[in-house]
Amino acid sequence: MADFIWPIVSIGILALIILIGALLLWKTRAMRKEKKSGFPLADERTQKLNGKAAYYAMFISQYFILAYLWVTFLGRQFFGMPEIEAGYPLIAAVLVSALSFLMLRWHFGRKGEP
């Protein structure tokens, strides 16, 4: 079964890499056109909103990671919980970081002046 799945997964990963590369090239060309036209890429308000959202998202992510470490430590020491594979907490931390940034940026943009 694994011999059949890996070629398909490899093709999917290659297609995803090509798609991301094409999107980055398209975005870079669009940014160059905007820069040549004389319009600002991001105004001061957008930069301030992104900075504020990133600041709070960083702390949310750090507190999430600290809480996870404490729960894991206390669970193993006092309750005999088994160890969790290393990939899942890393994925969860990245998701918490990205989603908190997106939600905070949306909230601050909707709220008005930061």
N, C-alpha and C positions, 0 to 999 in steps of 0.2 A: 504494500500500500504506500509506504514512504517513497519507494522508487518512482511511483506515478505522480505523487504530489509535488516533489521538489522541482522538477522541470517546469511545472505550471506556475509555482510560486516564484521561481527565478525569472520567468518571462514577465510576470506581473510586477515584480520589483524593477526590472529593467524598463518596463513601460512607464512606471511611476517616476523613475529618475529622469527619463526623457521628457515626460510631461512637465515636471517641475522645472527642468532646465529651459524648456520652451517658454513657460510662463515667466521665468526670471528674465529671459532675453526680451520678451515682449514688454515687461514692466520697465526694464532699463531703457528701452527705446522710447517708451512713452514719457518717461521722466526727462530724457534728453530733449524731446520736443517741447515739453512744458518749460524747461529751463531756457531754451532758445527763444521761446515766445515772450519771455520777460515776466510771466506770472510767477508768484511765489509758490513753491511746492507745498508749504504748510505755513499758515499764518501763526501769529503769536498765541492766539487763543488755543488753537489745536495743539501746539507744542506744550503749552502749559497744562492742558487737559491730559495729554499723554504722559507728561512727567508726573503729575499728581497720581494718576491711575497706576503707573509703574511703581511709584513709591509705596503706595498702600498694598499693591499686589505682592511686592517683595516681602513685606512683613507678614502678610497672610500666608504666603508660601513657607516662610521660615517657621512660623508658629505651627503650621500643619506638620512639617517635618519633625519639629521638636515633640509635638504631641504623639506622633507615630512612634518615635524612638522611645518615649516613656512608656507607652502602652506595650510595645514589644518587650522592653526590658522588664517591666513589672509582670507582664503576663508570663514570661519565661521563668522568672525568679520565683514568683509566688503561686502561680496557677498552672504551671507546667504546660504552657501553650507550645505547640511545635513552631519551629522556625519557618518563616515565610520566604519563598523564593525571592531573590534580590530584584527581579525585574518588575514585579507588580507594585511595590512601593515607589519605585522610580517613575513608573508610568503614572501612578496616582499623583505624585508630587508635580510632575510636569503638567498634568491636566488641571490640577488646582491652581497652579501659577497662571497658566494661559487663560483659563476660564474666569478667574478672579480679575485679571487685567481687562479682559473684554467686557465683563459686566461693569466694572468700575468706570471704564472709559465711556460706556454707553450711559451710565448713570450720571456722571459728571457732565457729559455733553447734553443730556436732556435737562439737567438741573439748571443749567445756565452758567453764569460767571463762576469760575472756580475760586 
